[in-house]
Amino acid sequence: MTVQEASILIRYELQYLYAVQEIDSITDIIFKHLLNFKKFDNYLQANNAIPDDTDPQIYNIIEQLKSNKPIQYILGVSDFYGLTFFVDASVLIPRAETEELVQWIFNNYRNASPRIIDIGTGSGCIAIALAKLLPGAKVYAADISEAALEIARKNALYNNVQVELHKLDILLHNTPDWELFDVIVSNPPYVTMAQKQQVDANVVDYEPHLALFVPENDPMVFYKAIGRFAEKTLKKNGSMYFEINEDLPNETASCIEQSGFSTELKKDIHNKYRMLKAKFI
Protein backbone atom coordinates (compact mmCIF):
# COMPACT_ATOMS: atom_id res chain seq x y z
CA MET A 1 0.00 0.00 0.00
CA THR A 2 1.33 3.44 -0.92
CA VAL A 3 1.04 6.56 1.22
CA GLN A 4 -1.65 7.88 -1.12
CA GLU A 5 -3.60 4.62 -0.95
CA ALA A 6 -3.42 4.70 2.86
CA SER A 7 -4.73 8.26 2.84
CA ILE A 8 -7.63 7.27 0.58
CA LEU A 9 -8.40 4.27 2.81
CA ILE A 10 -8.53 6.40 5.96
CA ARG A 11 -10.76 8.99 4.34
CA TYR A 12 -13.11 6.35 2.89
CA GLU A 13 -13.49 4.45 6.17
CA LEU A 14 -14.07 7.57 8.27
CA GLN A 15 -16.07 9.70 5.84
CA TYR A 16 -19.39 9.27 7.63
CA LEU A 17 -17.96 9.83 11.12
CA TYR A 18 -15.67 12.83 10.82
CA ALA A 19 -15.48 16.07 8.86
CA VAL A 20 -12.99 16.14 5.97
CA GLN A 21 -10.71 18.60 7.78
CA GLU A 22 -10.66 16.39 10.88
CA ILE A 23 -9.89 13.31 8.79
CA ASP A 24 -6.96 15.15 7.22
CA SER A 25 -5.69 16.09 10.68
CA ILE A 26 -6.07 12.49 11.90
CA THR A 27 -4.21 11.23 8.82
CA ASP A 28 -1.33 13.61 9.50
CA ILE A 29 -1.15 12.40 13.10
CA ILE A 30 -1.16 8.73 12.04
CA PHE A 31 1.61 9.23 9.48
CA LYS A 32 3.70 11.26 11.90
CA HIS A 33 3.40 8.53 14.52
CA LEU A 34 3.84 5.47 12.32
CA LEU A 35 6.14 6.82 9.59
CA ASN A 36 7.82 9.77 11.32
CA PHE A 37 6.43 12.09 8.65
CA LYS A 38 6.86 15.82 8.85
CA LYS A 39 4.50 18.42 7.40
CA PHE A 40 3.70 17.78 3.72
CA ASP A 41 5.56 14.42 3.66
CA ASN A 42 2.26 12.67 2.96
CA TYR A 43 2.10 14.67 -0.30
CA LEU A 44 5.80 14.54 -1.15
CA GLN A 45 5.92 10.77 -0.59
CA ALA A 46 2.42 9.98 -1.90
CA ASN A 47 3.63 7.29 -4.31
CA ASN A 48 6.04 5.64 -1.89
CA ALA A 49 5.12 2.28 -0.40
CA ILE A 50 4.67 2.07 3.35
CA PRO A 51 6.28 -0.80 5.28
CA ASP A 52 4.25 -4.04 5.23
CA ASP A 53 4.01 -4.16 9.03
CA THR A 54 2.39 -0.71 9.02
CA ASP A 55 -0.71 -1.86 7.10
CA PRO A 56 -2.30 -3.79 10.00
CA GLN A 57 -1.53 -0.93 12.38
CA ILE A 58 -3.45 1.48 10.16
CA TYR A 59 -6.42 -0.90 9.96
CA ASN A 60 -6.38 -1.29 13.74
CA ILE A 61 -6.31 2.47 14.26
CA ILE A 62 -9.22 2.92 11.84
CA GLU A 63 -11.35 0.39 13.71
CA GLN A 64 -10.73 2.16 17.01
CA LEU A 65 -11.53 5.52 15.45
CA LYS A 66 -14.88 4.13 14.33
CA SER A 67 -15.78 3.73 18.02
CA ASN A 68 -15.10 7.48 18.53
CA LYS A 69 -11.94 6.81 20.52
CA PRO A 70 -9.69 9.88 20.17
CA ILE A 71 -6.61 9.34 18.02
CA GLN A 72 -4.41 10.64 20.85
CA TYR A 73 -5.60 7.89 23.20
CA ILE A 74 -5.20 5.27 20.47
CA LEU A 75 -1.58 6.28 19.89
CA GLY A 76 -0.91 7.22 23.52
CA VAL A 77 0.64 10.58 22.62
CA SER A 78 -0.45 14.14 21.87
CA ASP A 79 1.32 17.27 20.65
CA PHE A 80 1.19 20.51 22.61
CA TYR A 81 3.19 23.66 22.00
CA GLY A 82 5.66 21.77 19.84
CA LEU A 83 6.26 19.13 22.53
CA THR A 84 5.15 15.51 22.75
CA PHE A 85 3.06 14.36 25.71
CA PHE A 86 2.03 10.87 26.76
CA VAL A 87 -1.71 10.64 27.39
CA ASP A 88 -4.22 8.05 28.50
CA ALA A 89 -7.79 8.06 29.76
CA SER A 90 -6.71 9.47 33.14
CA VAL A 91 -5.89 12.89 31.63
CA LEU A 92 -7.48 15.31 29.21
CA ILE A 93 -6.05 15.55 25.71
CA PRO A 94 -4.12 18.84 25.46
CA ARG A 95 -5.95 21.38 23.28
CA ALA A 96 -4.62 24.00 20.89
CA GLU A 97 -6.68 26.65 22.72
CA THR A 98 -4.70 25.98 25.88
CA GLU A 99 -1.50 26.81 24.00
CA GLU A 100 -2.80 30.38 23.82
CA LEU A 101 -3.00 30.49 27.63
CA VAL A 102 0.63 29.34 27.84
CA GLN A 103 1.62 31.97 25.29
CA TRP A 104 -0.09 34.71 27.30
CA ILE A 105 1.89 33.79 30.41
CA PHE A 106 5.14 33.53 28.45
CA ASN A 107 4.60 36.95 26.89
CA ASN A 108 4.30 38.47 30.36
CA TYR A 109 7.20 36.60 32.01
CA ARG A 110 9.68 35.95 29.20
CA ASN A 111 12.36 38.05 30.91
CA ALA A 112 11.65 36.82 34.43
CA SER A 113 12.20 33.75 36.62
CA PRO A 114 8.77 33.32 38.22
CA ARG A 115 7.51 30.76 40.70
CA ILE A 116 4.56 29.09 38.97
CA ILE A 117 1.97 26.55 40.04
CA ASP A 118 -0.39 24.77 37.66
CA ILE A 119 -3.48 23.53 39.50
CA GLY A 120 -5.27 20.53 37.97
CA THR A 121 -2.25 19.79 35.83
CA GLY A 122 -3.49 16.57 34.19
CA SER A 123 -0.86 15.55 31.62
CA GLY A 124 1.31 18.40 32.84
CA CYS A 125 1.15 20.15 29.47
CA ILE A 126 0.82 23.70 30.82
CA ALA A 127 3.45 23.32 33.54
CA ILE A 128 5.92 21.50 31.31
CA ALA A 129 5.53 23.90 28.39
CA LEU A 130 6.13 26.85 30.75
CA ALA A 131 9.16 25.13 32.27
CA LYS A 132 10.53 24.66 28.77
CA LEU A 133 9.81 28.25 27.72
CA LEU A 134 11.01 29.83 30.98
CA PRO A 135 14.14 27.90 32.00
CA GLY A 136 14.70 30.17 34.99
CA ALA A 137 11.24 29.50 36.42
CA LYS A 138 10.48 27.27 39.37
CA VAL A 139 7.43 25.29 38.30
CA TYR A 140 5.05 23.30 40.47
CA ALA A 141 2.13 21.19 39.29
CA ALA A 142 -0.73 19.80 41.37
CA ASP A 143 -3.60 17.41 40.76
CA ILE A 144 -6.03 15.33 42.78
CA SER A 145 -5.43 12.27 40.59
CA GLU A 146 -2.47 10.00 41.32
CA ALA A 147 -2.79 8.56 37.80
CA ALA A 148 -2.60 12.03 36.28
CA LEU A 149 0.44 12.91 38.38
CA GLU A 150 2.18 9.77 37.17
CA ILE A 151 1.54 10.78 33.55
CA ALA A 152 2.77 14.32 34.29
CA ARG A 153 5.91 12.91 35.91
CA LYS A 154 6.57 10.78 32.83
CA ASN A 155 6.04 13.78 30.55
CA ALA A 156 8.36 16.04 32.54
CA LEU A 157 11.09 13.41 32.32
CA TYR A 158 10.51 12.88 28.59
CA ASN A 159 10.65 16.62 27.88
CA ASN A 160 13.70 17.07 30.11
CA VAL A 161 12.32 19.68 32.50
CA GLN A 162 12.11 20.01 36.26
CA VAL A 163 8.55 20.25 37.58
CA GLU A 164 7.74 19.63 41.24
CA LEU A 165 4.57 17.52 41.44
CA HIS A 166 2.09 17.46 44.33
CA LYS A 167 -1.20 15.76 45.08
CA LEU A 168 -3.74 18.43 45.95
CA ASP A 169 -7.52 18.53 46.37
CA ILE A 170 -8.14 22.22 45.80
CA LEU A 171 -11.70 21.92 47.13
CA LEU A 172 -10.48 20.98 50.62
CA HIS A 173 -8.99 24.46 51.16
CA ASN A 174 -5.97 22.99 52.94
CA THR A 175 -3.18 25.20 51.60
CA PRO A 176 0.23 23.49 51.77
CA ASP A 177 3.15 25.36 53.32
CA TRP A 178 4.57 26.74 50.07
CA GLU A 179 6.47 29.92 49.41
CA LEU A 180 4.38 32.51 47.59
CA PHE A 181 3.89 32.20 43.83
CA ASP A 182 4.24 34.77 41.08
CA VAL A 183 1.81 32.87 38.85
CA ILE A 184 -1.10 30.56 39.51
CA VAL A 185 -2.47 28.96 36.35
CA SER A 186 -5.33 26.52 35.90
CA ASN A 187 -7.49 24.91 33.27
CA PRO A 188 -10.04 23.58 35.78
CA PRO A 189 -13.23 21.63 35.14
CA TYR A 190 -15.86 24.08 33.86
CA VAL A 191 -18.30 22.27 31.55
CA THR A 192 -21.79 22.27 33.08
CA MET A 193 -24.03 19.22 32.95
CA ALA A 194 -26.43 21.18 30.73
CA GLN A 195 -23.59 21.62 28.23
CA LYS A 196 -22.70 17.93 28.36
CA GLN A 197 -25.16 17.14 25.56
CA GLN A 198 -23.31 19.57 23.29
CA VAL A 199 -19.94 17.90 23.87
CA ASP A 200 -18.65 15.51 21.20
CA ALA A 201 -19.09 11.80 21.91
CA ASN A 202 -15.36 11.13 21.70
CA VAL A 203 -14.90 13.55 24.62
CA VAL A 204 -17.81 12.39 26.80
CA ASP A 205 -17.15 8.68 26.21
CA TYR A 206 -13.40 8.67 26.71
CA GLU A 207 -11.99 11.73 28.51
CA PRO A 208 -12.05 11.88 32.35
CA HIS A 209 -15.26 13.45 33.65
CA LEU A 210 -13.39 14.46 36.82
CA ALA A 211 -11.43 16.96 34.72
CA LEU A 212 -14.36 18.14 32.60
CA PHE A 213 -17.66 18.62 34.38
CA VAL A 214 -18.95 20.77 37.23
CA PRO A 215 -22.29 20.73 39.06
CA GLU A 216 -25.05 22.67 37.34
CA ASN A 217 -25.83 24.54 40.55
CA ASP A 218 -22.19 25.57 41.18
CA PRO A 219 -20.30 25.97 37.89
CA MET A 220 -17.74 28.29 39.52
CA VAL A 221 -16.77 25.84 42.26
CA PHE A 222 -13.14 25.46 41.13
CA TYR A 223 -12.61 29.14 40.35
CA LYS A 224 -13.83 30.05 43.84
CA ALA A 225 -11.55 27.45 45.41
CA ILE A 226 -8.50 28.64 43.46
CA GLY A 227 -9.34 32.23 44.38
CA ARG A 228 -9.27 31.26 48.07
CA PHE A 229 -6.02 29.39 47.48
CA ALA A 230 -4.54 32.50 45.84
CA GLU A 231 -5.45 34.71 48.81
CA LYS A 232 -2.85 32.77 50.82
CA THR A 233 -0.30 31.75 48.20
CA LEU A 234 -0.09 34.47 45.53
CA LYS A 235 2.34 37.37 45.78
CA LYS A 236 0.71 40.78 45.95
CA ASN A 237 2.06 41.64 42.51
CA GLY A 238 1.41 38.14 41.15
CA SER A 239 -1.17 37.00 38.62
CA MET A 240 -3.63 34.18 38.05
CA TYR A 241 -4.38 32.82 34.58
CA PHE A 242 -7.37 30.64 33.77
CA GLU A 243 -8.93 28.85 30.86
CA ILE A 244 -12.67 29.52 31.12
CA ASN A 245 -16.05 28.42 29.82
CA GLU A 246 -16.75 30.46 26.69
CA ASP A 247 -20.43 30.67 27.69
CA LEU A 248 -19.68 32.11 31.15
CA PRO A 249 -16.91 34.72 30.78
CA ASN A 250 -18.58 37.50 32.76
CA GLU A 251 -19.79 35.11 35.44
CA THR A 252 -16.25 33.76 35.84
CA ALA A 253 -14.77 37.26 36.02
CA SER A 254 -17.35 38.26 38.65
CA CYS A 255 -16.57 35.15 40.69
CA ILE A 256 -12.84 35.92 40.74
CA GLU A 257 -13.44 39.60 41.49
CA GLN A 258 -15.37 38.62 44.62
CA SER A 259 -12.10 37.20 45.99
CA GLY A 260 -10.52 40.64 45.74
CA PHE A 261 -8.98 40.57 42.28
CA SER A 262 -9.20 42.71 39.17
CA THR A 263 -9.74 40.70 35.98
CA GLU A 264 -8.98 40.84 32.29
CA LEU A 265 -10.77 38.65 29.75
CA LYS A 266 -9.01 37.56 26.57
CA LYS A 267 -10.38 36.07 23.37
CA ASP A 268 -8.82 33.09 21.63
CA ILE A 269 -8.04 32.71 17.95
CA HIS A 270 -11.71 31.87 17.33
CA ASN A 271 -12.79 35.22 18.83
CA LYS A 272 -14.27 33.59 21.93
CA TYR A 273 -13.54 34.61 25.51
CA ARG A 274 -11.60 31.56 26.69
CA MET A 275 -8.98 33.07 29.02
CA LEU A 276 -8.92 35.26 32.12
CA LYS A 277 -6.13 37.01 33.99
CA ALA A 278 -6.51 38.19 37.58
CA LYS A 279 -4.43 40.35 39.90
CA PHE A 280 -4.89 41.64 43.44
CA ILE A 281 -6.67 44.99 43.51
N, C-alpha and C positions, 0 to 999 in steps of 0.2 A: 504494500500500500504506500502510495506517495503522500507527501505532506498535503497536497491539494485534495487528494481523495479522502484523507482523514478529515480535513476541514469540511468537505461536502457531507461526509457521514455524520459528523457532529451536528451540523446544521439541520440535516434531514431528520435525524432522530429526535431533536429537541424543538423542532419548529412550532409545535403546538403548545409547548410549555413555557417558552421564554421568548422575549422580544429579540429581534435580529441583533440589535446592538449588544444586548446581554450575552447572546450566543457568541458573538465575536469576541467579547471580553473573556468569556469562559474558555474559548478556544486558545486565546493568547496565553491564559494562565496554564492550561494543560500542556501546551508546547514548551512553555518556559520550564515547567517542572520536569517533564519527561525527556525533553530534547535539549534543554539548556538554551532555548532560543532567546534572542534579544528582539527588540522592536523591529518589525518588518521582516524578520527572518522567515516567517511563514509565507511571505510573498516571494522573497528572494530565493528560497529553497523549495518553491512549490512543486517542482518536478522531481525532487530528490526522494528516494525511497527512505522510509523510516525503518529502524531495526525491527526484525521479526518479533522480538520479545516485547515490543511496545504495543503491537496490535491488541493483544488481550487486555492490556492495561487500559487502553482507550475504551474498549467495549465495557469493561468493568466500571469505569468512571461514568460512562453514559448511563448505564443501568441505575447507578446510585443517584445521578442527577434527575432521573425520571421520578424518583421518590421525593423530590424537592430538597434533598440534602445539599447544603451549600458546598460549592466546590472547595472552599477553604478547609472545611471539615473532612472532606474526602481525601484531600492531599495532606492535611495536617499542618499546613503552613499558610500564612497570609502576608502580603506586603503592606508596609505602613511607613510613610515618610522615607522611602528608599531603603528601608531595612526589612529583613525577613524575620517573621515571628512564628513560633510554633503555636498552634491553636488546637483545642478540642472542645467538646461540648460543655466544659466547665467554665469557659470564658466566651465573651462576646467576640465576634469577628471585628477587627479594627476597621473603621470606616474612613473614607476619604475626607468627610466633613470634619472629623476629629483632627485631621492634619492641620486644618486651619486654626484650631485652638492652640495647637503646639506652636504654629508659626507666630501667632499673636504674642505668646509668652516670649518666644525667642527674640522677636523684634524689640521687645521692651527690656530685655536683660542680656542682649548679646555682648555687651561690654562689662558684664558684672559676673560675680560668683555667688549666686543666691543659694539659700537653703530652701529646698522645694519639697513638698509632700503631695503625692498623688493619692487621693482617697477613692477607694473602689477601683483599684488598679487593673483588675482582670488579668489580661495577658501581659500587662506592664508596658503597653505600647507608648503611652504618654510619657511615663517616667523615663523609660529607656531612650526614647527619641530625644527628650530634653537633656539627659545625661550625655548623649552623643553630641548634641549641638552645643552644649555649654560645659565643656570639659572641666571648668573650674567650679562648677556647682556641686553642692552636696545634696543628693537626691534620695528621698525616702519614698516608699510605696506601701500602701496598706490596703488590706481587703479582709472581709469576713470569711472568705472561702480558703481553706487549706489547699484545695486542689488548684485554685487560681494562683495562689502564691507559689506553688510548685512550678506551674507553667511560667510565671513571671521570673522566677529564679533561673529557670532553664534559658529563657530568652535573654536575660541580662548576661549570662555567661556566654551565650552564642554571639551576642553583639559586642562583647568585650567592654562592658561598662560596669561601674560600681553603683549598685542601687541597694540601699538598706531596706529590707522587707520586714513588715510587721503584720501580725494578725490584729484586726481592729473591727469591732462592731460599733460603728459611728452612732447608732441609735441608743447605745447604753450611756452615752455622755460621760464615760470614764476616760478623761484626757490623760494619756501617758505623760511621764515626766520628761518631755522633750524640750530642747532649747527652742526659742521662737523661730518661726519661719518667715522668709521673705515672700514666699509664694505658696498658696494652697490651691491646688487644681483638682477638679473632679468632673467626671462624666458619670453622674449617678443615675440610678433608675429614675425614669420620669414618664414613662408611657402609662396612661391611665387605662383602666379596664374597659372603659367605653371606647378607647382608641384601638383596643386589641383586635377588633374585627377588621380594622383597616390595615393591619400589619400583614405583610406577606407570609404565606404559609411556611416558607423555608426558614423564616425567623421564629415564628410561633412554635413550630414543631421541633426545632433543633437547638435554638440558642437558649441559654439559661434564663428562666423567668425571674430568678433572684436578681439578676442584673438589669432587667428590662422594666418590670411593671411595678406600679405603686397603687395603693388603695384609692378608689374613686373619691372617697370622702376626705383624703389627705394627700393630694398629689405633690405637695411641697415638703413632705416629711423629711426627705434627705437634705434638701436645701436648708431647712430650719436647723437640722442637727449639725450640719457643717458650719452654719453661721455661729452656733453656740460654741462649737469646737474652736472656731477662729477667734472668738472673744478672748480665749485663754492662750492661744498658740501663735497668733499672727502678730508680727511686728507692727507698730503703729503706722509705719510708712509702707507696710507690705500690701499685697494684693491677692484677691481670690479670682480665679478664672473657672467658669463653668460652661459645660455644654448644656443646653436647655431644650425644653419642649417647644417646638416652633409654634404651637397653638396657644402657649401660655407665657409669652415673653414678659408682658407687663405684670402678670401675677407673680412670676418668679422674681422680677426686680423688686416688687413691693415686699415680698417675703424677706428678701435679703436686707432691704432698707430698714425693716423693723428690728433687725439685729444691730443697727447703728452704723450702717455702711451707705456710702454713695455708690451708685451703679451706672454702668455704661453698657448698653446693648449693642451687639454687632451682628450684621448680616453675613451669611455665608455666600459662596459663589453663586448659589441659586436665588439670591436676594431674599432669603428667609432669616429671621432673627433666630440664630441657633447658638449664640455665645453671649456670655455676660461677664463683665469685669466688675469687681467690687473693691472699695477701699474704705478704711475708717473715715468717718466724717471729721 
